Amino acid sequence: MAQINENFIKIPATYLFSEIAKRVAQHKEENPTAPIIRMGIGDVSLPLPDASVDAMIKAADEQRSAETFRGYGPEQGYAFLREAIVINDFTNRGIDIAEDEIFVSDGAKSDTGNIGDIFDVNNRVAITDPSYPVYVDTNAMAGRAGEPTATGEWTNLVYLQCNSENNFVPALPTEKVDLVYLCYPNNPTGTTLTKEQLTVWVEYAKANNVILLFDAAYEAFITEEDVPHSIYEIEGAKDVAIEFRSFSKTAGFTGTRCGYTVVPKQLMGNTANGEKVSLNKLWNRRQCTKFNGTSYIVQRAAEATYSPEGKKQVKALIDFYTENARIIREGLTKAGYTIFGGVNAPYVWAKAPVGMGSWEYFDFLLKEKNIVTTPGAGFGASGEGYVRFSAFGSRENTIEAMKRLEK
Ligand SMILES: *Cc1c(COP(=O)(O)O)cnc(C)c1O
């Protein structure tokens, strides 16, 4: 009989989104005409930039003729896209990254999940809390998280609390860890780290032989000067960090699927004997074995986001969501709520009124205001007592929701 990977059955069912759906459905049943506004979504609502759609049509058309048809492409991504990434996301920001340090993929969820393949099961992993659930669950699947406890936390993970008391700046781990997941600008809190605060992490990683797994999926939403767009803006980061990027939130590619991972050639891991091994080589090996590349058509769409028109169109998308976030911040503040984030990210993290938990606050907003949010507790124990408002909705709904809250 084939025995399963029992780590999978240790993982509690992710009831967050099904529980939200259940409560919304019940509210609808009791109030069939309730004008519900959904601010819980982590998906974009605006369509793709025209430049990307045009590029896909052209690329699709090329597939009709033998001269321009493309079969298997390079596993690491086509040179045209890796080149555009290097120039626009790194060289233009004064960061020295080479094309063979870029690995194009079908998105940052796959990459942040798959990166664990190149690390031993006995590494100690630290995760900021609350966090994007992929980091926790993929480590659990690999057997790196230990056992789940009654509170939903895992025995072998180190949780770095982020809350209003520390202004969402995680403290350095007090015990020995090997890998640390950082996501800035952050999902779900919408907060971020300044250059100085991120420098503390890079220096810590260097001094303690730690690898940082830096998820920069929301980089395009940064509006403030002193917030790094890439961890490689910090001196020495190429020795300690892997960075994940995505076209999903930046350019509306949530359904189109494209992202990339940066693994610097100088970044090393250790064997059990203490020999140093290039992580770039290991990741390349992993990708070439398990991945056959992102579709040519999609890579052309991603390339087009870096064209002059593409850049303008992407900026318009980001500006639209950023304005929504501003409206949410202003509305919640006027309504007397304590809020965080939303300046460099499309999420606003709101503190529940005193004495209310995440789900109570969620129910209050649903039943009294017909607004759907995401309970913070769904992202980890430190998310208890908060809800997440998303800025990815329409302008009309965003304004209407804030009007309801002000009343
Ligand atoms: C949305 C998101 C991603 C991007 O995932 P894709 O697979 O590229 O769509 C990555 N990390 C975080 C934290 C996210 O919220």
The ligand as an SDF file (V2000), in Angstrom:
LIG
                    3D

 15 15  0  0  0  0  0  0  0  0999 V2000
   -0.2780   37.6150   -3.6350 C   0  0  0  0  0  0  0  0  0  0  0  0
    0.9780   37.2530   -2.9520 C   0  0  0  0  0  0  0  0  0  0  0  0
    1.9990   36.6320   -3.6400 C   0  0  0  0  0  0  0  0  0  0  0  0
    1.9220   36.4410   -5.1240 C   0  0  0  0  0  0  0  0  0  0  0  0
    1.5420   35.2320   -5.5010 O   0  0  0  0  0  0  0  0  0  0  0  0
    1.5040   34.8420   -7.0450 P   0  0  0  0  0  0  0  0  0  0  0  0
    1.6500   33.3730   -6.9720 O   0  0  0  0  0  0  0  0  0  0  0  0
    2.6730   35.4900   -7.7190 O   0  0  0  0  0  0  0  0  0  0  0  0
    0.2030   35.2860   -7.5840 O   0  0  0  0  0  0  0  0  0  0  0  0
    3.1660   36.3250   -2.9720 C   0  0  0  0  0  0  0  0  0  0  0  0
    3.3150   36.6350   -1.6780 N   0  0  0  0  0  0  0  0  0  0  0  0
    2.3660   37.2600   -0.9950 C   0  0  0  0  0  0  0  0  0  0  0  0
    2.6140   37.6430    0.4000 C   0  0  0  0  0  0  0  0  0  0  0  0
    1.1500   37.5850   -1.6030 C   0  0  0  0  0  0  0  0  0  0  0  0
    0.2010   38.1980   -0.9090 O   0  0  0  0  0  0  0  0  0  0  0  0
  1  2  1  0
  2  3  1  0
  2 14  2  0
  3  4  1  0
  3 10  2  0
  4  5  1  0
  5  6  1  0
  6  7  2  0
  6  8  1  0
  6  9  1  0
 10 11  1  0
 11 12  2  0
 12 13  1  0
 12 14  1  0
 14 15  1  0
M  END
$$$$
